[in-house]
Structure formats: C-alpha cells, structure tokens
Amino acid sequence: MALLLTRRRRPGLLSARGLTGLALVGAVALAGLFAPLLTSYDPVAQSDLALAGPGADHLLGTDDIGRDLFSRVLYGIRTDLLISFTAVPVGALLGCAFALLAATSRWADMSVQRLFDLILAFPGLILALAVTAILGPGALPVVIVIALAEIPGFGRQLRAGILVQREREYALAARVGGASRLRVLVRHVLPNAVDPLIVQGAVAMSVAVFIEGAMSFLGVGVRPPEPSLGSILSQSMAYLSTHPAFAIAPLTAVTALVLGFALIAEALNKGIRR
C-alpha cells in the first residue's frame, strides 16, 4: 500500500506545479533553517541606524528602531514554520479522531457534523479574536486558532473517504467474512481513505502561514520583539512610501510560502486522481 501511494504522489510532485511549489517552500524553509549561518545580527538587537537602506552591512536595511531586517525576516520565517508545523498536525489529529468517532454510529456522526458546523460558523478573524481575548496575544493562541480552523477540513475529508470506501466490494466482503466493524475500518477502509489527507495537509500549511501572518499583522499573534513575518509587515505599513524594502521582504516570504504550499497541494491532488 505504501508503495502504491508513493507511485501515485510521484507524478504530481514531479509536475511543473509540484516542482515549483517544492522549490518555493524549500528555498524559504532553508533560509529560515540556516538563519544563524546566513546572518550574524541578533534579530531583536536595536541600534542607532534606524530605517537604513539596503547595503553591504545590512542586506535589506534596518527597521524603524535599527534592527537588521534580513535577520528579522529569516528568524520570522522560522517562527512561522514552527507554528505551522506544530498547529497543522494537531488539527489533523483532532479532525481525524472526530472522523473516526463519526464512523462508529449514526448518532456520533450527527454530533461530529454539528461540531464541525459550529467551528466553521466562526470566521477566522472572529475565532482569532475570541481565543486571544481569553489567552492574550502570543504564539500559543496562534497555534490554537490554526489547529481549530483545520479540524473540520481534515475531519470531513477523512469522513468522506470512509463513507466511500466502506461501501466498496472489498469492505463488504470482509464484513461477510465475519470481520468486525472496527477491524474492517482499521485494516481495510482507513488505508484506502487517507490519500485526500495528504492534499489537505498541503492546503492546511498554506492556510496556517496566512493565519499566522494575519494575526500577527493585526497585533493579536506573535508579539514583538519576537520576529514573525506578519508583525514585520505590520510595522512596515507606516513606511511604505519611503522605505518599501521594509515591507517587500516579509511580503515576499509569506507569498512564496502560501503559493508554494498551494502549488504542492494542487500537484498532489492531480497525482492522486490519476
């Protein structure tokens, strides 16, 4: 089964969209990962050289309180990816757990569906404001908001896959052969229902980067002086006309991550459908 899934994914990832997405995400992720090797500046250290333009000493210039922009963008990438790679798996596990619960009985299915509807009833911004009103701004509320936002997506994808696969001939044959409902679900249905979750994972990463950026931009996410792409972009708004590099660098990183994950998701989706 693992070999079959690998063969299904490979054509999608090796397409033009897949390779472009991998290149974008890989380049940005490597820049963040090797931030300590790429810059010698402390991302939170201030100096008297405020709003300096790009130059040999500061590749992207400095911000309004003299911090090196190149360093802050690199470490901001690390912050964004750390939050995304923490929150998305949590949301995926919770969503899949609810989908498995929904498969146990009709009553459980109806209850889980209403829970998903309740989460989806709150727009992302309202959900973010509600969580930060309770916990205050910071990285943890961002993780919670992203995880909550991803639960319905993963849950509904897996639930739909289970509903389709358990009516297939091999599942019916297993039940006729005396296998219990749980055994049919775990041994036969689940391995064939997980393909859409791979695509959903890439989509979720794209959404997670966007949510973190939006929350930090609005001041309810990662708090300064801790660097994040959204907070850097928010600070740059007052200097767009005089120092455009202040905004261009974090905006380019966010765009590359969101677009890259979206292209990977589209390529994987086409590969699975073949």
N, C-alpha and C positions, 0 to 999 in steps of 0.2 A: 504493500500500500504506500509506504513512504517513497519507494522508487517511482511509483505511478504519479504521486503528487509532484515529485521533483521534475519529472518529464513534462507534466502539464504546465508548471510555472516557467520552465526554462525558455520556451519560445516567446512568452510575453515579456520577460525581463530582458531578453536579448533583442527586442524590437527597438526601433528608434526612440519611441517614447520611454521605454524602460531604461535604456542606456542613458538617455538624457536625464531622467529623474535620478538614477543612481549617481550620475556624475555631479549633479547639483547638490544632492544631500551629502554625498561623500566629501565633496570639497569643503562645504561649510562645516560638517561634523569634524573633519580632520583639523581644520583651522581652530576650532574650539578645543579639541582634544589636546593639541600641541601648543596651546596658548602660552604656557610657561617657557617654551623654547623659541617662540616666534617674537616675543616681546619681553623686555626687561623691566618695563614700567609696572608699578603697582596700580591696579585699576581704580583704587579708591584714594590714592595719594594725590593731594592737591598741590598746586604750585602758583606762582605769580603770573604765569604765562597763560592768561585766560583768552579763549577764542582765537588762538593762533591758527593760521592756515596750515595746510599740509606742507611738510618739509622733510629734510633729512633726519632731523631729531624726532619729529612726530609725524609719522606717515600720513595720518588722517587729520592732523591738527589736534587741538585741545578743546575741551568743553568750556562752559561758562565759568567754571571755578578752577580751571587749569589742569584737569585730569586728561591723561592721554586717551584719545578717542579710539585708536587702534586697539589698545589694551582693553578698554572697556567693552568694545564690540566683541572681541574674542572671548572674553570671560562671560559676556552676556549670552553668547551662543551656548557656552557650557551650561549656564543656568537654565536656559530654555530647554535644551535637550535633556538635562537631568530631570526637570519637572515633567516633560512629556513622556520620557521612558519610565517614569515612576507611575504617573497617573493613568496612562492608557492601559497597561497590564492590569492595574487594579480594577478599572472599569470593565475590562474584558472578562476578568474572572467573575466579577459580580454579575454581569449580564449573562454569561454562560451558566452560572449557577442558577439564576432565576429561570432560564430557558429549560434547564434540566428539571427543575421543580415543576414547571408548567406541563412537562411531558408525563407527570405521574398521574394526574387525574384532571377531569374536566373542571372541577371547582378550582383547583390550583391554577389551571391555565387561565381562567377568567380573572382570578385575583392578580396574577402576574401581569396580564394585559392591562388591567386598570392601573397598576403601579407604573407601568411604562407610560401610559397616557398621562398620569399625574406629573411625571418628570418632564415629559415633552410639553406639558401645558405652560411651563415656566420658560420664557425666553432666556437665552444665555446670560444676558446682561442682568435681568431680574434675579436669576439664580445666583450670579456672582455677588450682587449687592446683598442678597439675603444671607449668604454664607459669611461674607466679610462683616456684615452687621453683627453677627454672633461672635465670630472669631477674631475680627480685626484684620487689617491688611497683612500680607506676608506670603511666603511661598506655600505654606500648608493649605490655606484656603484655595489657592490656585489649583493645587493637586486635587483637592476635594471637588471643586467645581468641574474640572475636566473629567474626573472619574464618574461623577454623577451624570454628566452630559453624555458619556459614552455607554452607559449601561443599556439604554433602550436599543441602541444600534446593534450592539453585539447580541443582546438577548433576542431581538426579533430575527436577526439573521440566522442564529442557530435554531430557533424555534421553527422557522420556515423550512430549514433544511431537514429537521427531524420529522416534520409533518409529511414532507415529500418522501423521504427515504423509508419511513416505516410502513408505507403502503406498497413498496416495491416487492417483487416476487421473492427475492432472497430473504427479506424480513418476514414475509408471510410464511415461507417455507420453514424458517427457523421456529416460528410460533407453532406451526402444525407439528413440527418435530418434538415439541414438548419444552422448548426453551422458555424461561420465564420472561416477563416483560422487561425486567431490569437487565437480564443477560442480553436480550435482543437489542436493547437500547445501547448498552456499553460496547458489546462485541461486534455488532453489525451496523447499527444505524449511525452512531457517532463518527466512526472513521470516514464515512462517506458524506457527512454533513458539515465537515469543518472547512471545506475549500473556501466558501464565501467569507469566512472569518479572516482569512489571510488578506483579502482585499479590504475588508473592513478595518483591519489593523493599520494599513497604509493610509486610508482615509482618516482614521482617528488621529494619527500622528499629525496630519496636516491641520486638522481642526484644533488639536491641542496647542500647536505653535501659535495659531491665530488667537485662541482664547487667552493664552498667557500674554501675548503682546497687547491684546485689547485691555485686559485687566490692569496690567502694569501701566499702560498708556493713560488709563483713567485714574490711576493712583490707588487702586484697590488690590493690586497684586504685589509683586516683589518691591520692597521698599528700598529707596536709596539710603546709603551709598552703594548697596549691593547692586552690581550691574545686571541688567536684563535688557533685551532688545526693545521691549515696549517702553520701559522707563527712560532709556536713552532717547528714543524717538519723541517721547512726551516733552523732555527737556529741550529738545531742539526746535520746537514749534515757534518759539519767540525769536528765533534767529534764522528763519528760512531764507529771507531775502539777503541777509548779509553774510551768512556762513552756511551755505547749502550742504557742504560736506558733513556737517553735524548730523543732518537727517538722512542723507543719502546712504551712508554706510550701514546703519541698523536696518533701514528700509530694504536695502538690497539683500541683506542676510535673511530677513523674515520672508521676503518674496521668494528667494531661492529655496528655502526650506518648504514653504507651503506649496509652491509649484512643483518641486521635486517629488514630494510625497504624493501629490495628486497624480503626477505622471506615472509613478510606480503603481499606484492603485489602478489606474486605467489600463496599464500594460498587463498587470496580473489578471485583471478581470477578463481581458480579451484572451489571455493564455488559457485560463480555466474553461472558458466557453468553447474552446476548440475541441 
